[in-house]
Amino acid sequence: MAITKTTKLNHIEVFPALDSSAADSSNAKHAVVHAEYLDTLDDSEDSDLPVTVGRKTLITKFVEDGGAATDYSSHDVLVRTVCAAIWS
């Protein structure tokens, strides 16, 4: 009777910096992480479920150029590890 949602990391891609000569506080100077998740909604009493939907997210080092660092703590542990490694 209750719908459950499960999320699975499908894949991660890392794209190189667009401009290595940009300012250190610019997102263009740093690699970008693209994470794709699969969200599955299920209810054992509903014959139309489960339903799986892909969700993509692009993670940059900063919220905006010159702004605060992006908070990626809600992402999968592997995504957090990759972000920490490329932006350290």
C-alpha positions as CSV (number, residue, x, y, z in Angstrom):
1,M,0.0,0.0,0.0
2,A,2.9,2.4,0.5
3,I,5.0,3.4,-2.4
4,T,8.7,3.0,-1.8
5,K,11.5,4.8,-3.7
6,T,15.0,3.4,-4.2
7,T,17.8,5.3,-5.8
8,K,20.8,3.7,-7.5
9,L,23.8,5.4,-8.9
10,N,24.0,4.4,-12.6
11,H,27.2,6.1,-13.7
12,I,29.6,9.0,-13.1
13,E,31.4,11.0,-15.8
14,V,34.1,13.6,-15.1
15,F,34.6,16.4,-17.7
16,P,37.8,18.3,-17.8
17,A,38.0,22.0,-17.0
18,L,36.9,24.3,-19.9
19,D,39.6,26.9,-19.3
20,S,42.7,26.2,-17.3
21,S,43.7,29.9,-17.4
22,A,40.5,31.1,-15.7
23,A,40.4,32.5,-12.2
24,D,40.6,29.9,-9.4
25,S,37.1,30.9,-8.2
26,S,35.6,30.1,-11.6
27,N,33.8,26.9,-12.4
28,A,35.5,26.9,-15.9
29,K,38.9,26.3,-14.2
30,H,37.7,23.0,-12.5
31,A,36.5,19.7,-13.7
32,V,32.7,19.0,-13.7
33,V,31.0,15.8,-12.4
34,H,28.0,14.4,-14.1
35,A,26.1,11.8,-12.1
36,E,23.2,9.7,-13.3
37,Y,20.8,8.0,-10.9
38,L,18.0,5.6,-11.4
39,D,15.0,6.2,-9.1
40,T,12.6,3.2,-8.8
41,L,9.1,3.7,-7.4
42,D,7.3,0.5,-6.3
43,D,4.2,-0.8,-4.5
44,S,3.7,-4.5,-4.3
45,E,-0.1,-4.0,-4.5
46,D,0.0,-1.9,-7.7
47,S,0.4,-3.9,-11.0
48,D,1.6,-0.8,-12.8
49,L,4.7,-0.5,-10.7
50,P,7.6,-0.6,-10.5
51,V,8.5,2.4,-12.5
52,T,12.2,3.5,-13.0
53,V,13.2,7.0,-14.0
54,G,16.6,8.3,-14.9
55,R,17.8,11.5,-13.2
56,K,20.9,13.4,-14.2
57,T,22.8,15.9,-12.1
58,L,25.7,18.2,-13.1
59,I,28.0,19.1,-10.1
60,T,30.3,22.1,-10.4
61,K,32.9,23.0,-7.8
62,F,31.2,26.3,-6.9
63,V,27.5,27.2,-6.7
64,E,28.3,30.1,-9.0
65,D,31.5,31.7,-10.1
66,G,33.1,33.4,-7.2
67,G,30.5,31.9,-4.8
68,A,30.5,29.3,-2.1
69,A,31.6,25.7,-2.7
70,T,28.9,23.3,-3.9
71,D,27.4,21.1,-1.2
72,Y,27.5,17.6,-2.7
73,S,27.0,15.8,0.6
74,S,23.6,14.4,-0.3
75,H,25.0,12.4,-3.2
76,D,26.1,8.8,-3.3
77,V,29.4,8.0,-1.5
78,L,31.2,7.3,-4.8
79,V,30.1,10.7,-6.2
80,R,31.3,12.4,-3.0
81,T,34.7,10.6,-3.2
82,V,35.2,11.6,-6.9
83,C,34.3,15.2,-6.2
84,A,36.6,15.4,-3.2
85,A,39.4,13.8,-5.2
86,I,39.2,16.0,-8.3
87,W,38.7,19.3,-6.4
88,S,41.3,18.8,-3.7
